[in-house]
């Protein structure tokens, strides 16, 4: 094997890393290791013996356990009831913080992260989930990806005209993609937020958000740049929705910024009086 194939800074290795990141953002899933593993030999090893159960010392405090979680459909029904009672965004944020039907709340998140931005603006931006910076600050899109999003909005003439939220309101462990069940449990809160803000259009940022909101199975590279009709569950509200690439993807793939920029220009034109 040549040195160019083993040097981590070589163009070949860097191109491969970019390709893997591209596949991951397109919906592919897999585990990548630094060294090859002989799976045949691994399969021939006897299974490890389970460790004996550990006894808690007498008087030791018990760990706080999460309450039993309802099924996603049952959790969504509870969320729908709580969301319907919220008469403004402040009440909706309080209802989300009190909601125990999404397991993400009990998997290490510090707080519920609801929204930021201008609720009077014509645009509502929906991402997938909070990350580490958002979990720390309690607001969505405040890390590197959020700063890039703000710069792009400003360049497109949309600064201060957007209300920004996510499909789920607690940070998934390891910043993984939220599951469809987690998104389903939180969906009534998102729908109520849309109704209270009543924007002129939705911008769906990233594949996880676009597929959950539009109920589509296509990847973001197929959905982006196309207008769709979003309808509320009760049919009372219908809005145009435009999927686009997530700014976190653009940070890894700067060459894709041109396509996201085209989407924002299309959106800005749609929002013109």
Secondary structure, DSSP 8 states (H G I E B T S, - for coil): --HHHH-TTSHHHHHHHHHHHHHHHTT------SS---HHHHHHS------------TT------------HHHHHHHHHHHHHH--SHHHHHHHHHH----GGGGTT--S----EE-TTSSEEEEES---HHHHHHTSSS-SHHHHHHHHHHHHTT-TT-EEEEES-SS--GGG----HHHHHHHHHHHHHHHHHH--SEEEEESHHHHHHHHT--S-HHHHTT-EEEEE-TTSS-EEEEEEE--HHHHHH-GGGHHHHHHHHHHHHHHH--
